[in-house]
Amino acid sequence: SRVYRDKLIDDKDMESYDKLQLDIAKKVFDDMDEEAFKADPLIFCHFAGGIGEPKYLAVSGWDSLKKTLEEALENHNEVNAAMNLVLFEDAIVHVCRINRILESPRGNAL
């Protein structure tokens, strides 16, 4: 949806796109859980359950994901040179994507 929705500038158009996307998904997937489709954030990563539990799961919310990443950053900064990173939503999403690539066998970003 990011390919098309991000190009829309009017809230009305975005709402229309979201409704159209949901309607099509309901037609294609009969037993689809609508709440799972509307989940925010709709992110899966290997550290959704916390660091040290490498299970590929859905993230429960932005707060828990940000807390996990800040905790990992603190652990990194204790051992290595300090990185002062600001973890905003887009940065968090990119960290999750990069992690997925690195955790996948023969993973690549092509």
N, C-alpha and C positions, 0 to 999 in steps of 0.2 A: 504494500500500500504506500510505502514511502516514495516510490517512483512517481506516483500520480498525485497523492494527497499533498505532498510537500510543495507542489507547484501551485496549489490553490491558495488564494489570498483572502477570500471572503468566508466568514464563519458559516454563512448559509450554504455555500458550496461544499465546505468540509462536512457539514452535517448531512447533506444530501449524499455525498460520496460514502460516508460511513453507513448510512441506511441502505444504500444500494449494495455495498459490500456485504453487509449482514444478510440481506435478502438473498443474494446469490449463494452465500455460504449455506444458508438454511436449505435452499433447493438442492445443492450438491451433496451436503452431508445431512442425512435425515435425522440421525441421532445426536446432532451437535448440541453441546451445552453452551447456551448463549452467554452465560456469565464467564466461562473460560475464554470465549472468543473476545469478550470485552475487557479481559484482565489488563490491569495497568500496574506495573509494567509487564509486558509480555516478553519476558527474558528468561532464558534457560542458561545455566552455567554450572561448572563443576564445583563451585564453592557456595551454592545456594544454602546448604545446610551448615555452613561454617568452614573455616580453614581446617584442613586435615581430614575432611570427609569428602573425598573426590567422587561424588555421585552427581550425575547430570540431572538436575532437577529444576523445576520452575522456581523463580524468585517470588517470595511471598509479598514483598513490598520494597519501595525505594529506601525506607529507613533502615530495614534490616540489611539490605545489600550495601548501603553506604557505610553502615557501622562495621560490617565485615571487612570492607576494603580499607577503611581507616585503621582498623586493628592490624591488618596485614602491612600497611604502610608504616605504622609505628614499629612493628617487629623488624621490618626491613631497615628502618632508620637507626635502630639500636645496633645493628651489626655492620652496616655499610654507611657510606657517606649519606648525609641527610638529603632527602628529596622533599621539597615543600610543594606538594601537589594540591591543587584545588579540584575536588571531586564533584563536579556538577553532573547532571543527568547524562549529557552526551558523552562525557569522558567515561562515566561508569559503563555505559553501553559499549563503548569501544574496548574497554578493559575486558569485558565479558566476551566480546568477539575474539579478541586476541588470545585470551585464555582457551577458548574453544578450539581455535586453530592449533595452538601449541599442545593441547591435550589429545588431539586426534592423531591417530597413526598416519604418517605421511601427510599431515595437515599442511595446507598452504592457503594463501590469501588471494589466489587468482580467481 
